[in-house]
Amino acid sequence: MVKPNGKEKKLAFVEIDSQTCTGCDLCPKTCGPDAIIPLEGFTRT
């Protein structure tokens, strides 16, 4: 991936364990709301 500043950056992927997710909102605050795409059928409680 090439960032807007022209530098290349390797994409990183993480897995969020839905069983232990508390919905604290740290993930979107850290990565940005458009960086996280929920799986189909996943709803946060």
Backbone bond lengths (Angstrom), bond angles and torsions (degrees), N, CA, C in turn:
res aa  C-N    CA-C-N  psi(-1)  N-CA   C-N-CA  omega(-1)  CA-C   N-CA-C  phi
1 M - - - 1.436 - - 1.525 108.14 -
2 V 1.310 116.36 140.06 1.455 120.95 176.86 1.529 107.67 -108.48
3 K 1.324 115.51 123.07 1.462 121.29 -179.87 1.523 109.79 -75.25
4 P 1.345 117.56 162.78 1.463 120.54 -179.80 1.538 113.68 -56.39
5 N 1.347 117.20 -26.49 1.465 119.39 179.63 1.528 111.93 -82.00
6 G 1.334 117.66 2.98 1.450 121.91 176.59 1.520 114.62 92.40
7 K 1.333 118.09 -8.44 1.465 121.21 -179.95 1.523 109.98 -82.90
8 E 1.329 114.42 143.88 1.461 119.40 176.96 1.514 110.00 -85.50
9 K 1.331 115.85 143.31 1.458 121.25 178.16 1.517 108.13 -139.91
10 K 1.334 115.69 133.18 1.448 120.43 177.67 1.534 108.49 -74.44
11 L 1.327 116.49 134.23 1.456 120.56 178.54 1.524 110.08 -71.03
12 A 1.310 116.04 142.82 1.462 121.73 177.79 1.520 108.62 -118.85
13 F 1.294 115.98 142.45 1.450 121.13 178.62 1.517 109.06 -123.47
14 V 1.311 115.87 137.87 1.460 121.37 177.32 1.515 108.87 -126.44
15 E 1.308 115.20 162.30 1.458 120.89 177.07 1.516 107.81 -120.29
16 I 1.311 116.73 128.83 1.460 121.81 178.09 1.524 107.70 -101.19
17 D 1.314 116.03 123.50 1.458 121.43 -179.83 1.523 108.91 -75.62
18 S 1.321 116.71 108.77 1.461 121.12 -176.09 1.528 112.15 -65.17
19 Q 1.322 117.48 -20.69 1.468 120.44 178.99 1.527 111.83 -75.07
20 T 1.327 117.15 -27.61 1.463 119.99 -178.51 1.527 113.19 -108.34
21 C 1.331 116.82 -4.28 1.463 120.75 178.82 1.529 109.53 -66.12
22 T 1.333 115.74 127.87 1.467 120.24 179.88 1.518 112.05 -100.53
23 G 1.316 117.45 -2.47 1.454 120.70 -178.74 1.519 112.54 72.63
24 C 1.328 117.45 29.81 1.467 122.67 -175.43 1.526 112.84 -70.00
25 D 1.330 118.11 -14.58 1.464 123.78 178.69 1.525 114.15 75.39
26 L 1.338 119.32 11.35 1.458 120.78 177.74 1.527 111.78 -69.82
27 C 1.314 118.22 -33.29 1.472 120.98 -178.74 1.518 111.46 -61.41
28 P 1.346 119.84 -54.46 1.461 118.52 -179.88 1.521 113.27 -67.86
29 K 1.320 117.84 -28.63 1.467 119.80 177.96 1.520 110.31 -69.06
30 T 1.341 117.14 -34.54 1.456 121.80 -179.69 1.524 111.43 -79.10
31 C 1.318 116.73 -46.42 1.470 121.08 -173.84 1.521 113.67 -95.50
32 G 1.289 118.55 -18.52 1.461 121.98 -174.26 1.511 109.61 97.14
33 P 1.315 117.72 142.67 1.466 120.58 -174.43 1.521 114.06 -63.01
34 D 1.323 119.00 -27.95 1.469 120.81 -179.23 1.516 112.72 -85.04
35 A 1.321 117.66 -5.05 1.462 120.77 -177.99 1.521 112.34 -87.67
36 I 1.321 116.83 -15.11 1.464 120.21 -176.65 1.521 109.11 -111.98
37 I 1.305 115.19 123.66 1.463 120.74 -179.72 1.534 107.57 -115.82
38 P 1.339 117.92 113.55 1.470 119.41 -179.85 1.517 111.69 -67.44
39 L 1.324 115.59 150.87 1.454 120.77 175.84 1.514 109.37 -70.40
40 E 1.325 116.10 154.03 1.459 119.81 177.07 1.519 109.97 -59.63
41 G 1.320 116.36 134.31 1.451 120.56 177.24 1.521 114.15 84.86
42 F 1.340 118.72 -3.73 1.463 120.80 -179.37 1.514 109.52 -87.58
43 T 1.319 116.08 128.63 1.456 121.05 174.07 1.510 108.32 -128.40
44 R 1.302 115.29 139.35 1.457 120.94 179.94 1.511 108.83 -88.11
45 T 1.321 116.88 138.11 1.468 120.10 179.53 1.492 111.04 -106.02
